[in-house]
């Protein structure tokens, strides 16, 4: 039992070890090789002539096919005669969005393109880039050199490096000036502020004050300010053998910006400042100014400039075009078709059909049927039979024209004859019967209409 358990535990541990090894082997970010490699469309030196042993800038353009599979990117392998200056930079689109990340090593440049950006902008993907290299080509004469980068190449003029001074090389002193160099590994600039001095060094006892005035995208590091100097010169009078002065020889302000000291006879001095780069190296160049106050001399301000020999680039793509075509097609087709068809069909059809059909049909049919139809039919039949001679001689409407316009026997004749009374009663009875018959017919007709 114990042996089986031990074997199972050992198997589980072995499996975990394999999983851990696999996880360690998975890269955290995309790197060559890529599913889709961008084309390097052009690659060219920024200057037409470069110097052996110096640094040079290379500019290039790149592009991707439409709808690329990700991860995607590109690689530029450097020939042996060129050495990359280690650096990293972003590829930015026109809106400032990062769409790629590039890295420069001593042997190549490679750029990883952002997969999400490519999926959202899969058409017309292209961009630019630039980076710096050290020229390792050795030559003692000016010549044309072609550098091969794989799919592309470029030819440039290479000149020999600076040699020893020829002719009048005697050092005649210096004016105050400022210069600097960029430390790429630690991302700072070291500034050298050389103080005016004649050949052979300064006079002794001169009070000197140097103040750093700063610049954009840099920040002074207070604890790094120091004074350097030398009183050694070579055969041409050039100062050599520079070194730091003792800290008790000069004073530095708390913020590190101002240095005060008193000169010694035959010495040449320079103040060293160090500034951090606050924008991550995104600027192409950085400037810094200093004020020089030397006893007996005019106060001057000098500006120094450092060009960051790093890289940069751009990238852009277009969105898919079919998306805006679908939206306008669906919306106008559904909405106008349903709404106007239902509303006008129901409302006007029902309302006018019911109301006018019932009301006008019943009312005019009943009223004219009772009075005019029955009265003229009954009266002429009865009256001529009983009194044929007297009826035509009656004056008619003389007594009651308003109440009984249809009665044939006027009231004035009743007292003179009994036959007229009987005829009148018979006529009234006939009218009553006719009325009852008419009412029965109307009621029957109404019942038939209702059913």
C-alpha positions in Angstrom: 0.0 0.0 0.0 2.8 2.4 1.0 4.7 1.5 -2.2 1.7 2.2 -4.4 1.2 5.6 -2.7 4.8 6.5 -3.1 4.7 5.7 -6.8 1.6 7.8 -7.3 3.2 10.7 -5.5 6.3 10.4 -7.6 4.3 10.3 -10.8 2.4 13.5 -9.8 5.6 15.3 -8.9 7.1 14.3 -12.3 4.0 15.6 -14.1 4.2 19.0 -12.2 7.8 19.3 -13.1 7.0 18.8 -16.8 4.2 21.4 -16.6 6.5 23.9 -14.9 9.2 23.4 -17.5 6.7 24.0 -20.3 5.4 27.2 -18.6 8.9 28.5 -18.2 9.6 27.8 -21.9 6.6 29.9 -23.1 7.8 33.5 -24.0 5.9 36.3 -22.2 5.8 38.4 -25.4 5.7 37.9 -29.1 9.1 37.6 -30.7 10.5 36.2 -33.9 9.6 34.0 -35.7 6.2 35.5 -36.5 3.1 34.1 -38.1 3.2 37.0 -40.6 6.4 38.8 -41.4 6.2 42.4 -42.5 8.0 43.5 -45.7 11.0 45.8 -45.4 10.2 48.1 -48.3 13.3 50.4 -47.9 16.3 50.9 -45.7 18.7 53.9 -46.1 21.4 55.7 -44.1 20.2 59.1 -42.9 23.5 60.8 -44.1 25.1 60.4 -47.5 28.6 60.1 -45.8 29.5 58.4 -42.6 32.8 58.2 -40.7 34.5 55.0 -39.7 34.3 54.5 -36.0 31.3 56.9 -35.6 27.6 56.4 -35.2 25.1 56.6 -38.0 21.3 56.6 -38.3 19.4 54.2 -40.5 15.8 55.0 -41.7 13.4 52.4 -43.0 9.8 51.7 -44.1 7.7 48.5 -43.6 4.3 47.1 -44.6 2.0 44.1 -43.9 -0.4 42.3 -46.2 -4.1 42.8 -45.5 -5.7 40.7 -42.7 -2.5 39.3 -41.4 -2.3 36.3 -39.0 -1.0 37.2 -35.6 1.5 37.5 -34.0 3.1 39.6 -36.7 6.3 41.7 -36.9 9.6 42.2 -38.7 13.3 41.7 -38.3 16.3 43.6 -39.7 19.5 41.6 -39.4 22.7 43.8 -39.3 25.8 43.0 -41.3 29.1 42.5 -39.4 30.3 46.0 -40.3 27.5 47.6 -38.3 26.7 47.2 -34.6 23.4 48.2 -33.2 23.2 50.7 -30.3 21.0 48.9 -27.8 17.7 50.6 -27.4 13.9 50.1 -27.4 11.1 52.3 -28.8 7.4 52.2 -29.7 5.7 52.5 -33.0 2.9 55.1 -32.8 -0.1 55.6 -35.0 -1.3 59.1 -36.0 -3.5 59.4 -32.9 -0.5 58.5 -30.6 -1.7 54.9 -30.0 1.1 52.4 -29.6 0.7 49.7 -32.2 4.1 48.1 -31.9 7.3 47.7 -29.8 10.8 47.6 -31.3 14.1 46.4 -29.7 17.6 47.1 -31.0 20.4 44.7 -30.1 24.0 44.6 -31.3 23.1 42.3 -34.2 19.5 43.1 -35.2 16.4 45.2 -34.9 13.1 43.4 -34.3 9.6 44.9 -33.9 6.5 43.1 -32.4 3.2 44.5 -33.8 0.2 44.6 -31.4 -2.2 41.9 -32.3 -5.3 43.7 -31.0 -4.4 46.7 -33.1 -3.9 44.6 -36.3 -7.3 42.8 -35.8 -9.1 46.2 -35.4 -7.2 47.8 -38.3 -6.4 44.9 -40.7 -6.1 46.9 -44.0 -3.2 49.0 -45.5 -0.9 48.3 -42.5 2.4 50.2 -42.9 4.8 52.4 -41.1 8.4 53.7 -40.7 11.3 53.3 -38.3 14.8 54.5 -37.6 17.6 53.4 -35.3 21.3 54.0 -34.7 24.4 51.8 -35.4 28.1 52.1 -34.8 30.2 51.9 -38.0 32.8 49.2 -37.7 34.1 49.4 -41.2 37.8 50.1 -41.2 39.3 52.2 -44.0 42.2 54.5 -44.5 40.7 56.2 -47.5 37.2 57.5 -48.6 35.3 54.8 -50.4 31.8 53.6 -51.3 30.5 50.7 -49.2 27.3 48.7 -49.8 25.7 47.2 -46.7 23.4 44.2 -47.2 20.4 43.9 -44.9 18.8 40.8 -46.5 16.0 41.8 -48.8 17.3 45.4 -49.2 20.7 47.1 -49.2 22.1 50.6 -49.2 25.3 52.2 -50.5 27.0 55.0 -48.6 30.3 56.9 -48.5 32.6 55.9 -45.7 35.5 58.2 -44.7 38.5 57.3 -42.5 38.4 58.1 -38.8 40.0 61.3 -37.4 43.8 60.9 -37.3 46.5 62.8 -35.3 46.6 66.6 -35.6 48.5 67.8 -38.7 49.8 71.3 -39.0 49.3 74.0 -36.3 48.0 71.9 -33.4 48.9 74.1 -30.5 46.1 74.5 -27.9 45.3 78.2 -27.6 42.9 78.0 -24.6 39.1 77.7 -24.5 35.9 79.7 -24.1 33.2 78.6 -21.7 30.9 76.0 -23.3 28.7 73.1 -22.4 28.3 69.6 -23.9 27.0 66.2 -22.9 26.5 62.6 -23.7 23.6 60.2 -23.3 23.9 57.0 -21.2 21.4 54.6 -22.8 21.7 51.8 -20.2 20.8 54.0 -17.2 18.8 56.7 -19.1 20.7 59.8 -18.0 22.7 62.6 -19.6 26.1 63.7 -18.2 26.8 67.4 -18.9 30.4 68.9 -19.0 30.6 72.6 -18.4 34.1 73.8 -19.4 35.2 77.0 -17.9 37.0 79.7 -19.9 40.7 79.5 -19.6 43.7 80.8 -21.6 46.5 78.5 -22.8 48.5 77.2 -19.9 45.6 77.5 -17.4 43.7 80.1 -15.4 45.2 82.8 -13.2 45.1 82.0 -9.5 42.7 83.6 -7.0 39.7 84.2 -9.4 36.3 83.6 -7.9 34.2 81.3 -10.1 30.5 80.5 -9.9 28.8 78.1 -12.3 25.0 77.6 -12.2 23.0 75.0 -14.1 19.8 76.4 -15.6 18.1 73.2 -16.6 16.1 72.2 -19.6 13.0 70.5 -20.9 12.4 66.8 -20.1 15.5 66.5 -17.8 15.9 66.8 -14.1 19.1 67.6 -12.2 20.4 64.9 -9.8 21.7 66.9 -6.8 24.2 64.4 -5.4 26.0 63.9 -8.7 27.4 67.4 -9.2 31.2 67.7 -8.9 34.2 69.7 -10.0 37.0 68.3 -12.2 40.3 69.8 -13.4 43.9 69.3 -14.5 47.2 71.2 -14.7 48.8 68.7 -17.1 49.2 69.5 -20.8 50.6 67.5 -23.7 53.2 68.6 -26.3 50.6 70.6 -28.2 49.4 72.3 -25.0 46.2 70.3 -24.8 45.0 69.7 -21.2 45.2 66.0 -20.3 44.9 63.9 -17.2 41.6 65.2 -15.9 40.4 64.2 -12.5 38.0 65.2 -9.6 39.0 68.0 -7.3 38.7 67.4 -3.5 35.3 68.2 -2.1 36.7 70.7 0.3 38.0 72.7 -2.6 34.6 73.8 -3.8 31.0 74.2 -2.6 27.7 72.9 -4.1 24.2 74.2 -3.3 21.7 71.9 -1.8 19.8 71.5 -5.1 23.1 70.7 -6.9 22.8 73.5 -9.4 25.5 76.0 -8.2 29.2 75.4 -7.8 31.6 78.0 -6.2 35.4 77.8 -6.1 38.5 80.0 -6.3 40.9 79.2 -9.2 44.5 78.0 -8.9 47.3 79.2 -11.1 47.8 77.0 -14.2 44.7 74.9 -13.8 41.8 74.2 -16.2 38.4 73.4 -14.8 35.1 71.8 -15.7 31.9 71.2 -13.7 30.1 67.9 -14.2 26.3 67.7 -13.9 24.1 64.7 -14.3 20.4 64.8 -15.2 17.8 62.1 -15.5 15.7 62.0 -18.6 12.0 62.4 -17.6 10.3 61.4 -20.9 11.8 58.0 -21.2 14.1 59.0 -24.0 11.2 59.9 -26.4 12.7 63.3 -27.4 15.1 63.4 -30.3 17.4 65.9 -28.5 17.8 67.6 -25.1 19.2 71.0 -24.3 20.6 72.5 -21.1 22.0 75.9 -20.2 24.5 77.2 -17.7 25.6 80.6 -16.4 29.3 81.4 -16.0 30.4 84.1 -13.5 34.2 84.5 -13.5 35.8 87.4 -11.5 37.0 90.0 -13.9 35.1 88.4 -16.8 31.7 89.1 -18.3 28.9 86.8 -17.2 27.8 84.6 -20.0 25.1 81.9 -20.5 25.9 78.9 -22.7 23.6 76.2 -24.0 24.5 72.6 -24.6 22.6 70.0 -26.8 22.6 66.2 -26.7 21.1 64.2 -29.6 19.7 61.0 -28.4 20.9 58.3 -30.8 18.0 56.1 -30.2 15.2 54.9 -32.4 11.6 55.7 -33.2 8.9 54.8 -35.6 5.3 54.9 -36.8 2.5 52.5 -37.8 -1.0 52.7 -39.1 -3.9 50.6 -40.5 -7.4 50.9 -41.8 -10.6 49.4 -40.5 -12.7 46.9 -42.4 -15.1 48.7 -44.9 -18.1 46.3 -44.9 -19.2 47.2 -41.4 -20.8 50.6 -42.3 -22.6 49.1 -45.3 -24.7 46.6 -43.2 -26.1 49.1 -40.7 -27.9 51.6 -43.0 -29.4 48.7 -45.1 -31.3 47.1 -42.1 -32.7 50.1 -40.3 -34.6 51.9 -43.2 -36.1 48.6 -44.5 -37.9 47.5 -41.4 -39.2 50.7 -39.8 -41.0 52.4 -42.7 -42.6 49.2 -44.0 -44.5 48.0 -40.8 -45.7 51.3 -39.3 -47.6 52.9 -42.2 -49.3 49.6 -43.3 -51.0 48.6 -40.0 -52.3 52.0 -38.7 -54.2 53.4 -41.7 -55.8 50.1 -42.6 -57.7 49.3 -39.4 -58.9 52.7 -38.2 -60.6 54.2 -41.3 -62.2 50.9 -42.4 -64.3 50.1 -39.3 -65.5 53.5 -38.1 -67.3 54.8 -41.3 -68.9 51.5 -42.2 -70.9 50.9 -38.9 -72.2 54.4 -38.0 -73.7 55.6 -41.3 -75.3 52.3 -42.2 -77.6 51.8 -39.1 -78.8 55.4 -38.3 -80.0 56.7 -41.7 -81.6 53.5 -42.8 -84.1 53.0 -39.9 -85.3 56.6 -39.2 -86.5 57.7 -42.7 -88.1 54.3 -43.4 -90.6 54.4 -40.4 -91.8 58.0 -40.5 -93.0 58.3 -44.1 -94.5 54.8 -44.3 -97.2 55.2 -41.6 -98.8 58.5 -42.3 -99.0 59.0 -46.1 -99.5 55.4 -47.1 -102.5 54.4 -44.9 -104.5 57.6 -44.8 -105.2 58.1 -48.5 -106.0 54.4 -49.1 -108.8 54.0 -46.5 -110.6 57.4 -46.6 -111.6 57.5 -50.3 -113.0 54.0 -50.1 -115.5 54.5 -47.2 -116.7 58.1 -47.8 -118.0 57.8 -51.3 -120.0 54.6 -50.5 -122.1 56.1 -47.7 -122.6 59.7 -48.9 -121.7 60.1 -52.6 -123.8 63.2 -53.0 -122.8 65.2 -50.0 -119.0 64.7 -49.9 -118.1 66.8 -52.9 -120.3 69.7 -51.8 -118.7 69.9 -48.3 -116.6 73.1 -48.0 -113.6 70.9 -46.7 -111.0 72.8 -44.7 -113.3 75.6 -43.5 -113.5 74.6 -39.8 -110.4 72.6 -38.8 -107.7 73.0 -41.4 -104.9 72.6 -38.9 -105.9 69.5 -36.9 -107.3 67.2 -39.5 -106.3 68.2 -43.0 -106.9 64.8 -44.4 -110.5 64.3 -43.0 -113.2 64.5 -45.7 -116.2 65.6 -43.5 -116.0 69.1 -42.0 -117.5 69.7 -38.6 -120.2 72.1 -39.9 -122.3 69.4 -41.6 -122.7 66.9 -38.6 -125.8 68.4 -37.0 -127.8 68.3 -40.2 -127.8 64.5 -41.0 -127.4 61.2 -39.1 -125.9 59.4 -42.1 -122.9 61.6 -41.9 -122.2 60.7 -38.3 -122.3 57.0 -39.2 -119.9 57.6 -42.1 -117.6 59.5 -39.9 -117.5 56.8 -37.2 -116.9 54.2 -39.9 -114.1 56.2 -41.3 -112.6 56.6 -37.8 -112.9 52.9 -37.2 -111.2 52.2 -40.5 -108.4 54.6 -39.7 -108.0 52.9 -36.3 -107.8 49.5 -38.0 -105.4 50.8 -40.6 -103.2 52.3 -37.8 -103.2 49.0 -36.0 -102.4 47.1 -39.1 -99.6 49.6 -40.0 -98.1 49.3 -36.5 -98.2 45.6 -36.7 -96.5 45.7 -40.1 -93.9 48.1 -38.8 -93.2 46.0 -35.7 -92.9 42.9 -37.8 -90.6 44.6 -40.2 -88.4 45.8 -37.4 -88.2 42.4 -35.8 -87.2 41.0 -39.2 -84.6 43.7 -39.5 -83.2 43.0 -36.0 -83.0 39.3 -36.6 
